[in-house]
Amino acid sequence: MHIRSRSTATRPALQSNRSECHAKRLPNRILHGDQQKGALHSVDGFNQHGLISFDAALARAWAEAGHSAQTVQVVLGSANADKLHWGHGSRLYYGISWTGVRTCSSGTMLSSPSCGLRDMGTVIDAKTGAFVVDGTA
């Protein structure tokens, strides 16, 4: 798994030249009960007042680590920040799922570069809008 977090992230040089996102947007989702999406769990019992919007979370994710994907979905869920090294306590996060992202490996002396589609994810703090982490599944 490849993960990029705020503490070790460097913004790619081409990122500022990125065009608009053309991924098909899937419906927003809020996790309840036993539902889970990656590291995110139910929001039941959490105060949802004062959260940034789904659109703001997607815009933040696109600005920080946007991926040229086939589809994108924004999911609101909770996570234990201590366990995941995302901060402290149980908090609300938006998980942005980018599916069908074209990625290429650089290859080695013995192999050629190869390209393929993979799924990526970006996590945004639901209260502050801060970038948390980006990576592949």
Secondary structure, 3 states (H helix, E strand, C coil): CCEEECCCCCCCHHHHHCCCCCCEECCCEECCCCCCECCEECCCCCCCCCCCCHHHHHHHHHHHHCCCCCEEEEEEEEEEHHHHCCCCCEEEEEEEEEEEEEEECCCCCCCCCCEEEEEEEEEEECCCCCEEEEEEC
